[in-house]
């Protein structure tokens, strides 16, 4: 009897491992797709290609973004696209940009990620600008593609000075 129970337990563990493996594999594929999107997004930002950047967002009025600058929020794809156009109009020369430390969770239909995004460029006034931002994205799977439906970009505030910490470290 002990041998039978042992065999049943081992069988259940193997079965659970196989089923869990399929789920982990699906999540791993989703994670890989979203991380690849992060790399392609960084490439689009470096190229200052607004049309390519906007391909990572749901092309609807439902897109919602809290970005670092003013205004406080952007509602809709068109509104946020204009923000990218306005930003690039103020930048002289190339943009350096990378997505770091991206972590992704997915259930196959929805996903979220958080990452650190580092950018540097020369501003309209000729001064260098460098930002290390915290970014949280919520994704919706649309026709097999992961698109950002909500985004929150921020930098920490130094509570002693009340100023933004644009180059925050862990």
C-alpha positions in Angstrom: 0.0 0.0 0.0 2.8 2.4 0.8 4.4 1.7 -2.5 1.1 2.4 -4.3 0.6 5.7 -2.5 4.3 6.6 -3.2 3.7 5.8 -6.9 0.5 7.9 -7.0 2.2 10.9 -5.3 5.2 10.7 -7.7 2.7 10.4 -10.7 0.8 13.5 -9.5 4.0 15.4 -9.0 5.2 14.5 -12.5 1.8 15.4 -14.0 1.7 18.7 -12.1 5.2 19.4 -13.3 4.3 18.8 -16.9 1.2 21.0 -16.7 3.0 23.6 -14.8 5.7 23.4 -17.4 3.3 24.2 -20.1 1.9 27.2 -18.2 5.5 28.4 -17.4 6.4 27.9 -21.1 3.4 30.1 -22.2 4.3 32.7 -19.6 8.0 32.5 -20.7 7.0 33.1 -24.3 4.9 36.1 -23.3 7.7 37.4 -21.2 10.1 37.0 -24.1 7.8 38.8 -26.5 7.3 41.7 -24.1 11.0 42.0 -23.4 11.7 41.9 -27.1 9.2 44.7 -27.5 11.2 46.6 -24.9 14.3 46.3 -27.0 12.5 47.3 -30.2 10.9 50.3 -28.3 14.4 51.4 -27.2 15.5 51.2 -30.8 12.6 53.3 -32.0 13.3 55.9 -29.3 17.0 56.1 -30.3 15.8 56.6 -33.9 13.3 59.3 -32.8 10.7 57.4 -34.8 7.4 58.3 -33.3 5.4 56.1 -35.7 7.4 53.0 -34.6 7.2 54.0 -30.9 3.4 54.3 -31.1 3.1 50.7 -32.5 3.7 49.5 -29.0 0.6 51.2 -27.7 -3.1 50.4 -28.1 -4.2 52.7 -31.0 -7.4 53.8 -29.2 -8.8 56.5 -26.9 -8.4 54.0 -24.1 -4.7 54.4 -23.8 -3.8 56.1 -20.5 -0.4 57.4 -19.6 1.0 59.1 -16.5 4.3 60.6 -17.8 6.9 62.6 -16.0 6.3 66.0 -17.5 3.2 68.2 -17.7 0.4 67.7 -18.2 -0.1 65.1 -15.5 -1.7 62.6 -17.8 -2.4 61.7 -21.4 -5.7 60.1 -22.5 -5.7 58.4 -25.9 -3.3 57.3 -28.6 -3.4 60.6 -30.5 -2.7 62.7 -27.3 0.3 60.6 -26.4 1.7 60.5 -30.0 1.7 64.3 -29.9 3.7 64.3 -26.7 6.4 62.1 -28.3 6.4 64.5 -31.3 6.8 67.5 -29.1 9.6 65.9 -27.1 11.6 65.0 -30.1 11.2 68.6 -31.5 13.2 69.8 -28.4 16.1 67.4 -28.8 19.2 68.3 -30.6 21.2 65.4 -32.0 21.0 61.7 -31.1 19.1 60.1 -28.2 20.7 57.4 -26.1 18.0 55.1 -24.6 17.8 51.7 -23.0 15.3 49.6 -21.1 16.9 47.9 -18.1 15.9 45.3 -15.4 12.5 44.6 -17.0 10.4 42.2 -15.0 7.2 40.7 -16.6 4.1 38.9 -15.3 1.4 37.6 -17.6 -1.7 35.4 -17.6 -1.8 35.1 -21.4 -4.4 37.9 -21.9 -3.1 40.7 -19.7 0.5 41.4 -18.6 2.4 44.0 -16.7 6.0 44.9 -16.5 8.2 47.3 -14.6 11.6 48.5 -15.7 14.2 51.2 -15.4 14.6 53.3 -18.5 17.7 55.4 -19.0 17.8 58.2 -21.6 20.2 61.0 -22.4 20.3 63.7 -25.1 21.0 67.4 -25.7 18.0 69.6 -24.9 16.8 72.6 -27.0 18.9 74.9 -24.7 22.0 73.0 -25.6 22.3 71.5 -22.1 22.7 67.7 -21.6 19.6 65.9 -20.2 19.9 62.5 -18.5 17.0 60.6 -16.9 16.7 57.3 -15.1 13.0 56.7 -14.9 10.8 54.0 -13.3 8.2 52.6 -15.8 5.3 50.3 -15.2 3.3 49.1 -18.2 0.0 47.2 -18.4 -0.4 45.2 -21.6 -3.3 43.8 -23.5 -2.9 41.0 -26.0 -4.5 42.2 -29.2 -4.5 39.9 -32.2 -1.5 38.0 -30.8 0.5 41.2 -30.1 1.2 42.7 -26.7 0.3 46.4 -26.6 0.6 48.9 -23.8 -2.8 50.0 -22.6 -1.6 51.9 -19.5 1.7 53.3 -18.6 3.2 55.1 -15.6 6.5 56.8 -15.8 8.1 58.5 -12.7 11.3 59.4 -10.9 11.6 59.4 -7.1 11.5 62.7 -5.2 14.2 63.5 -2.7 12.0 64.2 0.3 14.7 66.4 2.0 15.0 68.8 -0.9 11.6 68.3 -2.7 13.4 67.8 -6.0 13.2 65.0 -8.5 16.0 62.5 -8.5 16.6 62.2 -12.2 19.4 59.7 -11.9 18.1 57.5 -9.1 20.0 54.5 -8.0 18.6 51.4 -6.1 
